[in-house]
Amino acid sequence: MALGKSSPQITLASTLQRAGLVPIGNGIYLRREIPPSKSFSDATIYTKSFNPLLREPNIILVFGWMGAKLPHILKYTKVYEDMYPNATQIIVQSEPHFFWSSKRTRMNNLVPVAEVLEAHGCNGTRQESPSRDDNPPRTLSLSDAATGGGLQMYTLGNLLRARLGSSSSSCRPSSRLSAVVIDSCPGNASFRGAIQAFTAALPKNSPLRIPVIIFITLLYGFGIIRHRIFGVQPIFERLKEALLRKGPEGGILPWMTEKTPRMYICSKKDELIPVEQIEEHVKEAKYRGLNAQIVVYEDTPHVGHARRYPEQYWGAVKDLWTQAVEGQ
């Protein structure tokens, strides 16, 4: 090894140590896993109505955009840590291979996330447990980019429902406090958008660009054949429909209801996901009775809103959570 250089393993280990993260799966990290009973032990002097911790999220899910490096995602999680220091954070990266993996592989990869959520009583239903109701899960989810975080969130929701299985008959619907931030998605499954999404993390002169473009072309063509001949809906369309979901089984995540505040963030200068596509989606969400709102920036690039306008971005996130608390 050359002097002055560190291996990727050493660099990752030091990054995790500085950030206080523990790897719990492939591209999945946990910050400060606090058992629910312990996380509130210092607040027992408060009554349930006036406990300040009950007005903050205690679980924050962060789904990174496709190909995002961990140090970039940590810029988001650090702000969340400053805003809500008592919350457990679950961070999920989104790598390109996720999209051509089998459904079973995608779901198995997220099992560690499901296990942590279930340990905190966050599975989409409310068990008949007085002790659990004294410390209800309060989730704030951040999804960045339709081709990455949104599909991870969609897969997680399906996994949680599958794991609940037949036991759902013994549970009643959840009324958990939650909110969702959906950054720069969803968009339509265009060929141009797919190419841009999968090559965005590659340097323009990278020799990998041509093989990747060829592979995505074949994959996109295969998807068209499956849709037209076998009626299999493209995964991006399934994501859009899942974001509009409501009913007895919840929203895209099973604890969400039509009252769950959803904030879509987009930009008129986004070259990957046109703002008109997100605006149309939000219009449909409102038509279906979902609690949806949209924040449109004039000049920010794809998933670049928080970087350029941090005060406005994070102020909107805090306002969204306040809406969730006050609307409970």
Secondary structure, DSSP 8 states (H G I E B T S, - for coil): --TT---HHHHHHHHHHHHTEEEEETTEEEE----HHHHTGGGTTS-GGG-GGGGS-SEEEEEEEET--HHHHHHHHHHHHHH-TT-EEEEEEE-GGGGGS-HHHHHHHTHHHHHHHHHTT-SSEE-S-HHHHTS--EEEEEEEIIIIIIHHHHHHHHHHHHHHGGGGGGSEE---EEEEEEES------HHHHHHHHHTTS-TT-TTHHHHHHHHHHHHHHHHHHHHHH----HHHHHHHHHT--STT-SSSTT--TTS-EEEEEETT-SSS-HHHHHHHHHHHHHTT--EEEEEESS--TT-HHHH-HHHHHHHHHHHHHHHHHT-
